[in-house]
Amino acid sequence: MPAKHVAIVADPYTVYAFRLLGFEGHAVSSPEEARRAVESLIPREDVGLVLVASEYFSEPLVAEAIEQFKSTRLDAIIARLPTIREPGKPMDVQRELLRALGMG
């Protein structure tokens, strides 16, 4: 099984930071650009994880592309990436683990 890459879809500063760590980055500055970036990753079998900046994740245009990604790429994960502009909320790890295992 070939190695899978992590792709980041976020603002240029966040993408630059992740590129320093060796991740693939797609710098965007609007929901339309974020949608196009997510759509461009759908056919790529070498991408196993896509992190989309939280400020774009819930935008209707991007959410549509995310749903398309999820329904097409069952072998990959797409998730929200908290950023300075929209930090994440604390997560109940036990509840999420149980939900992922189908017991919650």
C-alpha positions in Angstrom: 0.0 0.0 0.0 1.5 3.3 -1.0 2.0 6.1 1.5 -0.8 8.6 1.8 -0.3 12.4 2.1 -1.9 15.0 4.3 -3.3 18.0 2.5 -4.1 21.3 4.2 -6.7 23.8 2.8 -6.3 27.1 4.7 -5.1 30.7 4.6 -1.6 31.3 3.3 0.0 31.7 6.7 -1.4 28.4 8.1 -0.5 26.6 4.9 3.1 27.9 5.1 3.4 26.7 8.7 2.2 23.2 7.7 4.5 23.1 4.6 7.4 23.6 6.9 6.4 20.4 8.6 6.3 18.6 5.2 2.5 18.6 4.5 1.0 19.5 1.2 -0.8 22.9 1.3 -3.4 24.6 -0.7 -3.5 28.3 0.2 -7.0 29.9 -0.2 -8.5 33.2 0.6 -12.2 32.7 -0.2 -14.8 29.9 0.2 -14.9 29.5 -3.6 -11.1 28.9 -3.7 -11.5 26.4 -0.8 -14.3 24.6 -2.6 -12.1 24.3 -5.7 -9.1 23.0 -3.6 -11.3 20.3 -1.9 -12.7 19.2 -5.3 -9.2 19.0 -6.7 -8.3 16.5 -4.0 -11.2 14.1 -4.6 -9.7 12.1 -7.4 -6.2 11.9 -5.8 -5.6 8.5 -4.4 -2.4 9.6 -2.7 -4.2 11.9 -0.2 -5.4 10.1 2.9 -6.2 13.1 5.2 -7.5 16.6 4.2 -7.7 19.3 6.9 -9.9 22.3 6.0 -9.5 25.5 8.0 -12.5 25.9 10.3 -13.4 29.3 8.8 -14.2 27.6 5.5 -15.4 24.2 6.7 -19.0 25.3 7.4 -19.4 27.6 4.4 -22.2 26.2 2.1 -20.0 26.0 -1.0 -17.2 24.2 0.9 -19.6 22.0 2.9 -21.0 20.8 -0.4 -17.6 19.8 -1.7 -16.8 18.2 1.6 -19.9 16.0 1.4 -18.9 15.1 -2.1 -15.4 14.2 -0.9 -16.8 12.0 2.0 -19.2 10.1 -0.3 -16.6 9.5 -3.0 -13.5 8.8 -0.9 -14.3 6.2 1.6 -10.6 5.5 2.1 -9.8 9.1 3.2 -10.7 11.4 6.0 -11.6 15.1 5.8 -11.7 17.1 9.0 -11.9 20.6 10.4 -8.6 22.4 11.2 -8.9 24.9 14.0 -7.0 28.1 13.2 -6.4 31.4 15.0 -9.4 33.0 13.3 -11.8 30.3 14.5 -10.3 28.1 17.2 -11.8 24.8 18.0 -13.9 23.8 21.0 -12.9 21.2 23.6 -13.9 17.7 22.4 -15.3 14.8 24.5 -12.8 12.2 23.2 -14.5 9.2 24.9 -17.9 10.1 23.3 -16.3 10.6 19.9 -14.4 7.3 20.2 -17.6 5.4 21.1 -19.4 7.0 18.2 -16.6 6.0 15.8 -16.9 2.4 17.1 -20.6 2.4 16.6 -21.5 2.3 20.3 -22.5 5.9 20.9 
